[in-house]
Amino acid sequence: MDLHNIKTPSLVLDAGRVRRNAERMAARVRGFGATLRPHVKTHKCVEVARIQAEAGAGGITVSTLAEARAFAAHGFTDITYAVPIEPGKFEEALELSKLCERFALITDDPSIPPLLDEAARGAGVTLDLFLKVDCGYHRCGVEPERPEALEIPRRIEDASNLRFAGILTHAGHSYHARTQAELLAIARHERDVMTEFAARLRAEGVEVQTVSVGSTPTATHYDHLEGVDEARPGNYIFFDAFQATLGSCAFEDCALTVLAAVVHRDRARRKVVLDAGAIALSKDRGPSEFDPACGYGRVLDLEGAETGLRVSALSQEHGEVQVEDDRLLDALSVGARVRVLANHSCLSAAQHAHYHVLEGARVVDRWEIQRGW
């Protein structure tokens, strides 16, 4: 089967690039003396996680309990659920912990440790619980200078059925860095905030088992990871137009595209319309603050080469592409197929049920995506 024979819109996954990305990141993190715990929310796919494990990853990170359940059922039993736990999810989390050798949760709220401890005691299980640290992103987490930064670990240590797993952060603000120097500075700051905070906790008598950091932009820019135990990047396995524009990778490293067909050509308005819209691509504007003309994705030909075109507008099932070049407009007749390198591979992948796996020019397999919450 080739790309002319599958339904559009569909995800196309370059397996060779996936393997290369997996090996490079695993070697990079290992070379710094840390463990790679990839965030599987990017792909939500057991086969891709196995490629990461074969390359040397240890354990996985998930963003939903549905992901945790699906991966545990396929033999991944060292899992960190990296969204702050809330009481409505206690029961499911406790059941999941019984399926795993290690199932770790995170919190940044002082009320959670005693409540979770009571629930864990009732279920007869012991859970690992991280303190989520804010290293500058300001989405979730406790800033290290706040009183809760010591209070929460103390509460976890005092609990009968909780173990203080350590401290965990995510430098999501790295996605707004405008230069390589800024990315390096954020990567260093993420690392240094965490290692200095770990030292302060230890000085207070708190045992810090694990210092966990991670984002793809910082993971591709660290100069060392001394004092860090694990890194949790996710997007690196596919990369995307945002990461390539940001400088985390080359465009040739991007492994995921959306196959689309031309369904309308308007010569007067010099545009074509694809059957890949907001649902197939996502409406992530990606690197618009660096590249105002980025649109919603780069249009590639079937071999994956740049055409210079961008998806400029989206509705639910339609993607509009302005085409000024007469030669390209002639080639993009109704039924012609293209591949779109979307801005954010994690969001695009989550919109689909499966990947069509590409080896060279041939579609050789179909891998399921584990969706849901």
LINURCOR-V888056 format. One record per backbone hydrogen bond with DSSP energy under -1.0 kcal/mol. NH is the residue of the N-H (numbers start at 1). CO is the residue of the C=O. E is the energy in kcal/mol with one decimal. If there is no record, write none. Layout:
nh=[NH,NH]
co=[CO,CO]
e=[E,E]
//
This chain:
nh=[5,10,12,13,14,15,15,18,19,20,21,22,23,24,25,26,27,28,29,30,31,33,34,35,37,39,40,42,44,49,50,51,52,53,54,55,56,57,58,60,61,62,68,69,70,71,72,73,75,76,79,80,81,82,85,89,90,93,94,95,96,97,99,101,102,104,105,107,112,115,116,117,118,119,120,121,122,123,125,127,129,130,131,132,133,134,142,146,149,150,151,152,154,155,156,157,158,159,163,165,167,168,169,172,174,175,176,177,183,184,185,186,187,188,189,190,191,192,193,194,195,196,197,198,199,200,201,202,203,204,205,206,212,213,219,220,221,222,228,229,230,231,232,237,238,239,241,242,244,245,246,247,248,253,254,255,257,258,259,260,262,263,264,266,271,272,273,274,275,278,279,281,282,290,291,294,296,297,298,299,300,301,304,307,311,312,313,315,319,320,321,323,329,330,331,332,333,335,336,338,339,340,341,348,349,350,351,352,355,356,357,358,359,362,363,364,367,369,370,371]
co=[2,259,257,356,255,13,358,14,15,16,17,18,19,20,21,22,23,24,25,26,27,30,29,229,231,233,61,39,40,45,46,47,48,49,50,51,53,52,36,78,38,80,64,65,66,67,68,69,72,71,102,60,104,62,106,86,87,89,90,91,92,93,96,77,77,79,128,130,109,111,112,113,114,115,116,117,118,119,120,161,163,105,166,107,168,142,132,143,146,147,147,148,150,151,152,153,154,156,127,129,210,131,212,170,171,172,173,174,179,180,181,182,183,184,185,186,187,188,189,190,191,192,193,194,195,196,197,198,199,200,202,201,167,230,215,216,218,218,225,211,211,35,213,234,235,235,342,343,240,241,242,243,243,250,251,238,12,340,10,338,336,273,273,271,266,321,264,319,261,315,316,277,278,287,287,291,311,294,341,309,339,305,301,299,297,320,320,318,274,313,272,270,325,326,327,328,331,262,333,260,300,258,298,344,345,346,348,349,367,11,365,13,362,359,1,357,355,353,44,369]
e=[-2.0,-1.6,-3.1,-2.9,-2.8,-1.0,-2.2,-1.9,-2.4,-2.0,-2.8,-2.5,-2.4,-2.4,-2.2,-2.1,-2.3,-2.3,-2.7,-2.4,-2.2,-1.8,-2.0,-2.6,-3.1,-2.0,-2.7,-1.1,-3.5,-2.1,-2.0,-1.6,-2.0,-2.5,-2.7,-1.5,-1.1,-2.3,-3.1,-2.3,-2.7,-2.8,-1.8,-2.5,-2.4,-2.7,-2.5,-1.9,-1.6,-2.4,-2.5,-2.0,-2.9,-2.4,-2.5,-2.6,-1.4,-2.4,-2.7,-1.9,-2.4,-2.0,-1.8,-1.3,-2.4,-2.8,-2.5,-1.8,-1.4,-1.0,-3.2,-2.5,-1.9,-2.0,-2.8,-2.6,-2.1,-1.6,-2.3,-2.2,-2.8,-3.2,-2.4,-2.9,-3.1,-1.7,-2.3,-2.2,-1.4,-1.4,-2.1,-2.7,-1.9,-2.2,-2.3,-2.7,-2.0,-1.0,-2.8,-1.9,-2.2,-2.3,-1.8,-1.7,-1.9,-1.6,-1.8,-1.5,-2.1,-2.4,-2.2,-2.4,-2.6,-2.5,-2.3,-2.9,-2.1,-3.0,-3.0,-1.7,-2.6,-2.4,-1.9,-2.5,-1.8,-1.8,-2.4,-2.4,-2.0,-1.1,-1.6,-2.6,-2.8,-2.3,-2.8,-1.8,-1.8,-1.4,-2.3,-2.1,-1.9,-2.4,-2.0,-1.5,-1.7,-3.8,-2.2,-1.6,-2.3,-2.1,-2.6,-1.6,-2.4,-1.9,-1.2,-2.5,-2.3,-2.4,-3.3,-2.7,-2.7,-3.2,-1.2,-3.0,-2.0,-2.3,-2.7,-3.4,-1.7,-3.0,-1.9,-2.5,-1.9,-1.8,-3.3,-2.3,-3.4,-1.1,-2.3,-2.3,-3.9,-2.5,-1.9,-1.6,-2.5,-2.4,-1.1,-2.4,-1.7,-2.9,-2.8,-2.7,-2.4,-2.4,-1.8,-2.0,-1.6,-2.6,-2.5,-2.5,-2.2,-2.6,-2.9,-2.1,-2.8,-1.7,-1.2,-1.7,-2.7,-2.2,-2.5,-3.7,-2.8,-1.9,-2.7,-2.7,-1.7,-2.5,-3.6,-1.1]
//
